[in-house]
Amino acid sequence: MNEQVRAVLIELEGAAVPMAFVTGTLTPLAQARLGAFIAEHASDPDVEDALEETGRLLGGFDLKLEEAEALLLRWMKQNRKATPLKTIQGLIWRESYEAGSIKSELYPDVAESLRSWASSGRRLFVYSSNSRLAQQLLLSHSAAGDLTSLFEEFFDTSIGQKIEPASYRAICERLDLPSGSVLALSGDGEELDAAQSAGLATTLIAREGPADSRHAVSPDFASLNLGS
């Protein structure tokens, strides 16, 4: 990192949140609840907008509820980062968080590291394929307490896909910071390739063990040295 790190752009899933929680708890919950949730909330503005956008992404079709459900389930199985799917997933998860039936999981070093970075004056941001709501739920319903106040903004795919350099340039413009002063943290090398192409500093968070990468590698947040 040649330039002083002034902001940290964090991918939650895989870097701060164990993927086992995502794939073992959140994804099955959304799959099981999707059809009933759509039927119950189709007239809610957020759900209605998401369903309309789903039809637009398919080519401008006006989808019946069961058609939308089938399409969204297919996208989920394909791990497609479609904004309307992520919106509905976040709304489903909010139900369960608020009911107390699930609690988010963070790696043990995450909360202390985030608080330390924030107290040192670094600006913290999330950039995730999951919706802003889902990001905030993950950070506010863990044993570490509500960490959302540490973050200035939560970016999702409404600003662009995570494997596109233009998305990271747009974020830096939004932050009004030179790209070299922003450190992107992720467990996904393809996402970091895009961030690096946009001029950001990058570090691969290798939670599952040593990794061979073109990017700097750290086993966790606690081992990162962000400089003075």
Buried (B, 14 or more C-beta within 10 A) or exposed (E): BEBEBBBBBBBBBBBBBBEEBBEEBBBEBBBEBBBEBBEEBEEEEBBEEBBBBBBEBEEEEEBEEEBBBBBBBEBBEEEBBBBBBBBBBBBBBBBBBEEEEBEBBBBEBBBEBBBEBBEEEBBBBBBBBBBBBBBBBBBBBBEBEEBBEBBEBBBBBEBBBBBBBEBBBBBBEEBEBEBBBBBBBBBBBEBBBBBBBBBBBBBBBBBEEEBEBEBEBBBBBEEBEBEE
